[in-house]
Amino acid sequence: MPCALWTAWVLGIVISLSKEGAPHQASSLSCDPAGVCDGRSRSLSSIPSGLTAAVKSLDLSNNRIAYVGSSDLRKCVNLRALRLGANSIHTVEEDSFSSLGSLEHLDLSYNHLSNLSSSWFKSLSTLKFLNLLGNPYKTLGETPLFSHLPNLRILKIGNNDTFAEIQAKDFQGLTFLQELEIGASHLQRYAPKSLRSIQNISHLILHMRRPALLPKIFVDLLSSLEYLELRNTDFSTFNFSDVSINEPSTVMKKFTFRKAEITDASFTEIVKLLNYVSGALEVEFDDCTLNGRGDFSTSALDTIKSLGNVETLTVRRLHIPQFFLFYDLRSIYSLTGAVKRITIENSKVFLVPCSLSQHLKSLEYLDLSENLMSEEYLKNSACEHAWPFLHTLILRQNHLKSLEKTGEVLVTLKNLTNLDISKNNFDSMPETCQWPEKMKYLNLSSTRIHSLTHCLPQTLEVLDISNNNLNSFSLSLPQLKELYISRNKLKTLPDASFLPMLSVLRISRNTINTFSKEQLDSFQKLKTLEAGGNNFICSCDFLSFTQGQQALAQVLSDWPENYLCDSPSHVRGQRVQDTRLSLTECHRVAVVSVVCCALFLLLLLTGALCHHFHGLWYMKMMWAWLQAKRKPRKAPRRDVCYDAFVSYSEQDSYWVENLMVQELEHFQPPFKLCLHKRDFIPGKWIIDNIIDSIEKSQKTIFVLSENFVKSEWCKYELDFSHFRLFDENDDTAILILLEPIEKKAIPQRFCKLRKIMNTRTYLEWPADETQREGFWLNLRAAIKS
């Protein structure tokens, strides 16, 4: 029983591990909805299981896959691209690709396939790309490998170690190839006419270390090849004299020698090879080494009148170890008469001899970029009668320092129209310069200039001054059609009046904040504007212009991706096209006007309400009340100076001064009254006088009349007593009704006074003289109480 349990436990572990393995394989691929699956560099040892018809592209390169079985890809019936390069595949079963009828791209490069089988490709009639490079096979098999691939356009075969033989039947079935790459560094045998079976080859890349078999291959390609590229070839022992060619090639257009090693002697043999091309030819030497001193065989070159039909010669990164022993190239002068385009880049050229320049009678285009040319040696190169038909000269990234001297040296080039002197260190620009009279294109980009002067020729149609230190552009160029001024420090667009013919303006990556419709409209012929990458202030006017002009997108070539807001800060980084500002930001004047109007109306309304509800009175009383609050609630006894303070209207002064004063102050014992005319302190604020007089009086007598109600100062006195006296529950106020008054005549705000008149007895001045003695008696009694 324990043994059975142990066995069951082991089986469970094995099953769980096997289940974990499947998800690992599935998770090793990342697929998008379009069916493109990526499994590169996942350390896979086999093709993942579970692949279905949904997979359209499968990349399993750079893994450790060793075996491709017949069932691994069976369900991938819609697969169009299969990349299995850089694995360890040594075996592919015969029908592994039989279900891939839609396959167009197959990469089996850099594996361990030592034998190739034609049965792999029988079902791949739609295949366009096949890469078999880097596998250790010696031949392409015993039967034609590509006879079932009628649509193949790009083929890469061979390796740099073991591939030794090209057989006659290897390319049978192929009629047209856009590109054929053959790794044949150690090729030992080539069957004649092997490549002739291909009727047309656009581009042949041939890795051939020893060119012993090159003449035979070249003969077979004369009628079918357009572009021959030789890589890593050592021409030290190359000899082309043993080959007999009846008719020169009429289809070949280009030769490229890449990373080739050439000697003085083999250079002559290469020239012989080029003479077998009858059409216009382009020759390129890229990253080559010339192991010689320029001591070319004069006798051999005398038999060659020219470089065949070479019209374009390109030399990049030419290395000459013994350059210090180099000759003056006089032996090849006669070969250069028909060359129209020459490019010599990054080859440490500091001088083109005057005599060579004079022999380049057909030269139209000369590119000497990334060399060591200076004004002194350029003067020798551009001597009298040099390059008579030259229209384009490129001197980019040399050692030129003076714009004035450069222009003066080139005046001899009467037909020069295009000049590129970018990436030189000119720093400044003189006021005047001399230039060839036909100059139309000038490139001064990356030359560190910080201002423009009339040194520039007025005949220019295209000017490139990008990547400098320019702050402004105020130069008149009446014929200029294209201006490239990106990566400077300009703050505004140039003035259109200086550039009436301008149709293309590229001014990106400056410090421009904005531009307007009026500015663009001023360029009447402008068709293309590139102004992205600037620090745009997204104002309402700018946004309204850019977002409201649908036709603007046809002019702005980089719209809308490169147009981003720099300010305001809350929209920084947003695309100008997508930015929206608030109403207050865009209509600030209108908003301020509305707010001001609203405030004005509010003030008017407040004033009206205050007038209607006596708001001013309440404010005055509040101030008087605050003033009173600063004083003691009731004056100490020793501070009481008067028996009564009399509040009356100036219109009632006769009654007060001639009757009341006489009756009270001349009585025995006399009463001391406080009258404003007599007892107020001069210079003291009248409100303070009223408050102090009331507080220093035992009683306050109000002489009420129609005049009293209308008197402003009586109101103040009554107002204060309303706050100060009536709030204290005592009898300090004495009311004398001098004449009958309707209660409605008393203002509504004196609510307590109205209440007191309704509830408290007041003295009435009698019209009958016989009753006046009783009036005065009652008044004296009220004051004494």
Salt bridges, closest charged atoms under 4 A:
ASP38 OD2 - ARG40 NH2 2.91
ASP59 OD2 - ARG40 NE 3.67
GLU104 OE2 - ARG80 NH1 3.20
GLU165 OE1 - ARG189 NH2 3.52
ASP170 OD1 - LYS169 NZ 3.14
GLU179 OE2 - LYS156 NZ 2.73
GLU181 OE1 - LYS156 NZ 2.85
GLU181 OE2 - HIS207 NE2 2.78
ASP220 OD1 - ARG196 NH2 3.16
GLU229 OE1 - HIS203 NE2 2.90
GLU229 OE2 - ARG231 NE 2.60
GLU229 OE2 - ARG258 NE 2.73
ASP234 OD2 - ARG210 NH1 3.22
GLU261 OE2 - ARG209 NH2 3.58
GLU269 OE2 - LYS272 NZ 3.38
GLU282 OE2 - LYS254 NZ 3.80
GLU284 OE1 - LYS254 NZ 3.56
GLU284 OE2 - ARG316 NH1 2.78
ASP286 OD2 - ARG258 NH1 2.37
ASP286 OD1 - ARG317 NH2 2.39
GLU311 OE2 - LYS340 NZ 3.96
ASP328 OD2 - ARG330 NE 2.58
GLU345 OE1 - ARG316 NE 3.44
GLU364 OE1 - HIS391 NE2 3.82
ASP420 OD2 - ARG396 NH1 3.25
ASP521 OD2 - LYS517 NZ 2.73
GLU530 OE1 - ARG506 NH1 2.86
ASP566 OD1 - ARG572 NE 3.99
ASP578 OD2 - ARG575 NE 2.90
GLU585 OE2 - HIS570 NE2 3.39
GLU650 OE1 - HIS676 NE2 3.68
GLU650 OE2 - LYS677 NZ 2.42
GLU657 OE2 - LYS677 NZ 3.50
GLU663 OE1 - ARG780 NH2 3.05
GLU665 OE2 - ARG678 NH2 2.80
ASP679 OD2 - ARG678 NE 3.31
ASP692 OD1 - LYS631 NZ 3.26
ASP692 OD2 - LYS684 NZ 2.19
GLU695 OE2 - ARG724 NH2 3.03
GLU712 OE2 - LYS620 NZ 3.96
ASP727 OD1 - LYS752 NZ 2.58
ASP731 OD1 - ARG760 NH2 3.73
GLU742 OE1 - LYS744 NZ 3.54
GLU769 OE2 - ARG772 NH1 3.99
